[in-house]
Amino acid sequence: MITGASAGLGAEAARRLARLGATVAVVGRSPEKTAAVAREIGGEPLVTDFARLTDVRKLADTLLERYPRIDVLANNAGVVLARRSRTEDGHDTMFQVNYLAPFLLTNLLLDRLTTPGPARVIATSSKANRSTGIDLDDLEGARQRSEMLRYGITKLQNILFTRELARRTQGTGLTATAFHPGVVPGTAINRSTPLIAALSRYRLLGRVATLEEGAAPLVHLATMPDPETANGSYYHCLKPNGPVHPHANDDQLAARLWDRTAELLGLRVA
């Protein structure tokens, strides 16, 4: 199952995995684009807006009803915004779409992911995780003036979630990894702010990746024969042990962030 699969690297990864023989549930916000990708690869379209937590819960119910086994959950949906906005749930939009919603979805599917057999959870993060640290008293980055710094916080949260998920499910057969796909100008997330679009166009964010290169880490992590060797790790494109903010290696912070997030969502805290 791939979220954010109606376009961009999510759609490209869905195509490539389908060609390898996978049955792919295509999750996207746009009904038309989601249906088009699903039709192209012979998968099922599942329309979900991560800015609505009720949508996330309905998606989990649908998946649990229709799929007795989930081998790969790719939490790929994401957004970067030029201005702050809030969801109908009362959360910062970037925080909810990039971190809170995938945390909720993964936890709602956790029994299915840890019981029928080996499974993988893959998070699309970003090298922006290095931009700033985590403040447990300001999870949504309200004190940050820069939207890009707040985006970086959500991507660092993805990495910490991945690390803690790997620790909590050790020995169950579930593995968790996160990755930076590279700067891919053609994707919706990098077109959503004029600043990102301009920096990408003039290669001021580093080397520009193609859509195929951006999807490659997701496909690799979904299909690698020995996922245990990468459990809990962060990849920079196809390279393991990518550069991260120092907070990304703090096990205590990862555990406390998990508990704070679970409390925020009304989930059971282990």
C-alpha positions in Angstrom: 0.0 0.0 0.0 1.4 3.3 -1.0 0.0 6.7 0.2 0.5 9.7 -2.0 0.5 7.4 -5.0 -1.7 9.4 -7.3 1.2 11.3 -8.8 5.0 11.9 -8.5 7.4 9.3 -7.0 4.5 7.5 -5.2 2.8 6.8 -8.6 6.2 5.9 -10.1 6.9 3.4 -7.3 3.5 1.9 -7.6 4.1 1.3 -11.3 7.4 -0.3 -10.7 6.2 -2.5 -7.9 3.2 -3.6 -10.0 5.6 -4.6 -12.8 7.4 -6.7 -10.3 4.2 -8.6 -9.5 2.9 -6.7 -6.5 -0.8 -6.1 -5.8 -0.8 -2.3 -5.0 -3.4 -0.4 -3.2 -3.1 3.2 -4.6 -3.9 5.8 -1.9 -4.3 9.4 -3.0 -6.3 12.6 -2.4 -7.5 13.2 -5.9 -10.2 10.8 -7.0 -9.4 11.2 -10.7 -5.6 10.9 -10.4 -5.8 8.0 -7.9 -8.2 6.1 -10.1 -6.1 6.7 -13.2 -2.9 5.3 -11.5 -4.8 2.3 -10.1 -6.4 1.6 -13.5 -3.0 1.7 -15.2 -1.4 -0.8 -12.8 -4.5 -3.0 -12.1 -4.6 -1.9 -8.4 -7.4 -0.6 -6.2 -7.9 3.2 -5.8 -8.4 4.4 -2.2 -9.2 8.1 -1.9 -8.0 9.6 1.4 -7.2 13.1 2.5 -4.6 13.0 5.3 -5.7 16.4 6.4 -8.8 14.6 7.8 -8.1 12.0 10.5 -11.6 10.6 9.9 -10.4 9.7 6.4 -7.3 8.0 7.9 -9.4 5.9 10.2 -11.8 4.9 7.3 -8.8 4.0 5.2 -7.5 1.7 7.9 -10.9 0.1 8.3 -11.1 -0.5 4.5 -7.6 -2.0 4.4 -8.3 -4.3 7.3 -11.6 -5.5 5.7 -10.2 -6.1 2.2 -6.6 -7.2 2.7 -5.8 -10.2 5.0 -2.2 -9.4 4.5 -0.2 -6.2 4.0 3.4 -6.8 3.1 4.5 -3.2 2.6 3.0 0.0 4.0 4.7 3.0 2.3 3.9 6.2 4.1 4.8 8.4 1.2 2.1 11.2 1.3 3.4 14.6 2.3 3.1 18.3 1.8 5.2 21.4 2.1 3.4 24.7 2.4 4.4 28.3 2.1 1.9 29.5 4.7 0.6 28.0 7.9 -2.8 26.5 7.9 -4.8 24.2 10.2 -6.9 21.1 9.5 -10.4 20.5 10.6 -8.9 18.4 13.4 -7.2 21.5 14.8 -3.6 20.6 13.9 -1.0 22.3 11.7 -1.5 20.9 8.2 2.1 19.9 7.6 2.4 18.3 11.0 -0.8 16.3 10.4 -0.3 15.2 6.8 3.5 14.5 7.1 3.7 12.9 10.5 0.5 12.6 12.6 -1.7 10.8 9.9 0.9 8.2 9.0 1.6 7.6 12.7 -2.1 7.0 13.2 -2.5 4.8 10.1 0.5 2.6 11.0 -0.8 2.1 14.5 -4.3 1.2 13.3 -2.8 -1.4 11.0 -0.1 -2.6 13.4 -1.8 -5.9 14.4 -2.2 -6.8 10.7 1.4 -5.8 10.0 2.8 -7.9 12.8 0.7 -11.1 12.6 0.3 -12.7 9.2 4.0 -12.7 8.3 7.0 -10.4 7.6 6.0 -6.9 6.7 7.7 -3.6 6.1 6.8 0.0 6.9 8.6 2.6 4.8 8.5 6.4 5.5 9.4 9.0 2.9 11.4 11.6 4.9 13.8 14.3 3.7 17.3 15.7 4.2 15.5 18.6 5.6 15.4 16.6 8.8 18.8 18.2 9.7 17.4 21.7 9.8 16.2 21.8 13.4 15.6 19.6 16.4 12.5 18.3 18.2 10.8 20.2 21.1 8.4 17.8 22.8 6.5 20.8 24.1 6.0 22.2 20.6 5.4 19.2 18.4 3.7 21.2 15.7 6.5 23.8 15.5 4.3 26.7 16.4 7.4 28.6 17.7 9.2 28.3 14.4 9.0 31.3 12.1 10.1 29.5 9.0 7.8 27.1 7.2 10.8 25.1 5.9 12.1 24.6 9.4 8.6 23.3 10.4 8.7 21.0 7.4 12.1 19.7 8.6 10.6 19.0 12.0 8.0 16.7 10.5 10.6 14.9 8.5 12.8 14.4 11.6 9.6 13.1 13.4 9.3 10.5 10.6 12.8 9.3 11.3 12.3 9.1 15.0 8.9 7.3 14.5 10.7 4.8 12.2 13.4 4.2 14.8 10.9 3.7 17.6 8.6 1.5 15.5 11.6 -0.8 14.8 12.4 -1.0 18.5 8.8 -1.7 19.6 8.2 -4.4 17.0 11.6 -6.1 17.3 11.2 -9.9 16.7 7.7 -9.7 15.1 8.9 -9.8 11.5 8.0 -6.1 10.9 10.8 -3.9 9.8 10.8 -0.1 9.5 12.9 2.2 7.4 12.9 5.9 6.3 14.6 7.5 3.3 15.3 10.8 1.5 14.3 10.5 -2.2 16.3 13.3 -3.5 15.1 16.7 -4.8 12.6 15.8 -7.5 11.3 19.0 -9.1 8.4 17.4 -10.9 6.7 16.2 -7.8 3.7 18.0 -6.3 5.4 18.5 -3.0 8.3 20.4 -4.6 5.9 22.4 -6.7 3.8 23.6 -3.8 5.9 26.6 -2.8 7.6 29.1 -5.2 10.7 29.0 -3.1 11.2 25.2 -3.4 10.4 25.4 -7.1 13.0 28.1 -7.7 15.7 26.5 -5.6 15.1 23.2 -7.4 15.2 24.8 -10.8 18.5 26.4 -10.2 19.9 23.3 -8.3 20.5 25.3 -5.2 19.2 22.4 -3.1 21.8 20.1 -4.5 21.7 17.6 -7.3 18.2 17.3 -8.9 16.9 13.8 -9.2 14.7 12.3 -11.8 11.3 10.9 -11.0 12.7 7.4 -11.5 15.6 8.1 -9.2 13.3 9.5 -6.5 11.2 6.3 -6.5 14.2 4.0 -6.5 14.8 4.0 -2.7 11.2 3.2 -2.0 11.2 0.3 -4.5 14.6 -0.9 -3.1 13.4 -0.9 0.5 10.2 -2.6 -0.4 12.0 -5.4 -2.2 15.4 -5.8 -0.6 15.9 -9.5 0.4 17.3 -8.8 3.9 15.2 -5.9 5.4 16.4 -6.8 8.9 19.8 -5.3 8.1 18.2 -1.9 7.5 15.6 -2.1 10.4 15.2 1.3 12.0 17.6 3.1 9.6 17.5 6.1 7.4 18.6 6.1 3.8 19.9 9.1 1.8 18.6 8.0 -1.6 20.1 4.5 -2.0 22.8 5.0 0.7 22.2 3.6 4.2 23.1 5.6 7.3 22.3 9.0 5.7 23.1 12.3 7.4 20.6 13.2 10.2 20.1 15.7 12.9 21.6 14.5 16.2 18.1 14.1 17.7 17.5 11.3 15.2 19.8 9.0 17.1 18.2 9.7 20.5 16.4 6.6 21.6 14.8 8.2 24.7 13.5 11.1 22.5 12.1 8.6 20.0 10.2 6.8 22.8 8.9 10.0 24.4 7.8 11.4 21.0 5.9 8.2 20.3 4.1 8.4 23.7 3.3 12.1 23.2 1.9 11.4 19.7 -0.2 8.5 20.9 -1.7 10.6 23.7 -2.5 13.3 21.2 -4.4 10.8 19.0 -6.1 9.1 21.9 -4.2 5.8 21.2 -3.1 3.4 23.9 0.3 4.2 25.2 2.4 1.1 25.8 
